[in-house]
Amino acid sequence: MSFIKRILVTGGAGFLGSHLCERLLERGHDLICLDNFFTSQKSNVAHLLDRPNFELIRHDVTLPILLEVDEIYNLACPAAPGHYQYNPIKTMKTSVIGAINVLGMAKRCRAKVLQASTSEVYGDPDVHPQVESYRGVVNPIGPRACYDEGKRAAETLFMDYHRSHGINIRIVRIFNTYGPRMHPFDGRVISNFIRQALEGEDITLFGDGAQTRSFCYRDELVEGMIRMMNGTDDFVGPVNLGNPEEFTIRQLAQLVIELTGSTSKLVKRPLPEDDPTQRRPDITLARKHLGWQPAVPLREGLAKTIAWFRAVSIADYRPPTPNY
Ligand SMILES: NC(=O)c1ccc[n+]([C@@H]2O[C@H](COP(=O)([O-])OP(=O)(O)OC[C@H]3O[C@@H](n4cnc5c(N)ncnc54)[C@H](O)[C@@H]3O)[C@@H](O)[C@H]2O)c1
């Protein structure tokens, strides 16, 4: 691509959003990062502020805003259970009203718009690994529903704006992703384990630790998103983006202990309600349409993530909510 695009990244100061901003700036694009800093802090993008092609706007995606853009990556949404359950009604509004606002902007500007959806749309799946055609088992009235159903409704809105108004959309379903700049207090399993190991605290295993997850390194996930945005218009998704290699939570904990050299002990806690027991993406579509597949082994990605946790001062990060 030889021309410069005006690109909006909502949730651009977050864990994934800030890295996406960096990657798009490297390509010379004119970037607007929009964020209300609910689950992030300015330090994630502070190093970008003096770039002439970077602009930061503090704004809530549930409120309309008039911007002139060519592309929109819609990432604004609290993503970790402790964050999205803090104010579940706001979480649902962020997904649904946020989607309506970015889709309205895409319609007005004739922009292309990508939705950061999630593997949570599959709920606690009874098909394994999960393919995009699988419709999921989601509890619509449980404590995770504000996020899961909010993201499902956002997908519906994206497809309806596409069918009704011809909006050029993309939907990616992101599976667990980790890496530098994860919020140390987000309550996600990798950040929890690393923080606990580095501080010599007990490592909390929910359930017996036999539940599985797959973990994708941040840089590879962001590459997948960019490829999807720049892919052909006849492939709008949804497409799974994630690492198909599966680990038990116990294996993950043991690897974190090994890589940090920690003396932490594993302790068991009850499994939270509706916590899925298995999660692994089928990435056949991403391979075929985007030529994308993750290559960074968990051990290597974890080592980089641990190095980042060691380098930052955890005291500079406040827990965004009391729920982590
Ligand atoms: N990281 C993962 O494993 C993962 C997995 C599945 C889906 N996702 C999706 O990717 C996106 C980014 O996730 P992340 O891991 O970077 O999380 P994150 O919490 O670091 O980033 C989300 C960003 O959105 C901002 N935000 C939240 N509500 C907002 C609002 N109303 N208006 C404006 N900004 C708002 C937050 O302040 C934060 O900067 C989210 O939409 C999430 O649902 C992430």
The ligand as a Gaussian input file, in Angstrom:
#p B3LYP/6-31G(d) Opt

LIG

0 1
 N       -6.557000      -9.724000      25.108000
 C       -7.351000     -10.732000      24.858000
 O       -7.018000     -11.881000      25.204000
 C       -8.660000     -10.532000      24.133000
 C       -9.424000     -11.673000      23.819000
 C      -10.635000     -11.517000      23.168000
 C      -11.054000     -10.250000      22.766000
 N      -10.297000      -9.169000      23.071000
 C      -10.831000      -7.846000      22.682000
 O       -9.799000      -6.990000      22.220000
 C      -10.074000      -5.650000      22.631000
 C       -8.868000      -5.102000      23.366000
 O       -8.623000      -5.885000      24.530000
 P       -7.338000      -5.705000      25.453000
 O       -6.924000      -7.052000      25.870000
 O       -6.381000      -4.813000      24.786000
 O       -8.012000      -5.021000      26.728000
 P       -7.743000      -3.614000      27.407000
 O       -8.679000      -3.529000      28.564000
 O       -6.300000      -3.418000      27.662000
 O       -8.177000      -2.604000      26.268000
 C       -9.468000      -2.089000      26.125000
 C       -9.352000      -0.577000      25.983000
 O      -10.669000      -0.046000      25.784000
 C      -10.814000       1.079000      26.612000
 N      -12.236000       1.274000      26.870000
 C      -13.067000       0.502000      27.623000
 N      -14.304000       1.000000      27.616000
 C      -14.269000       2.109000      26.819000
 C      -15.232000       3.061000      26.416000
 N      -16.510000       2.979000      26.838000
 N      -14.849000       4.068000      25.606000
 C      -13.557000       4.182000      25.199000
 N      -12.600000       3.305000      25.558000
 C      -12.954000       2.277000      26.352000
 C      -10.000000       0.770000      27.848000
 O       -9.667000       1.902000      28.621000
 C       -8.791000       0.074000      27.245000
 O       -7.793000       0.989000      26.900000
 C      -11.332000      -5.685000      23.487000
 O      -12.440000      -5.318000      22.690000
 C      -11.444000      -7.136000      23.875000
 O      -12.780000      -7.519000      24.092000
 C       -9.103000      -9.282000      23.750000

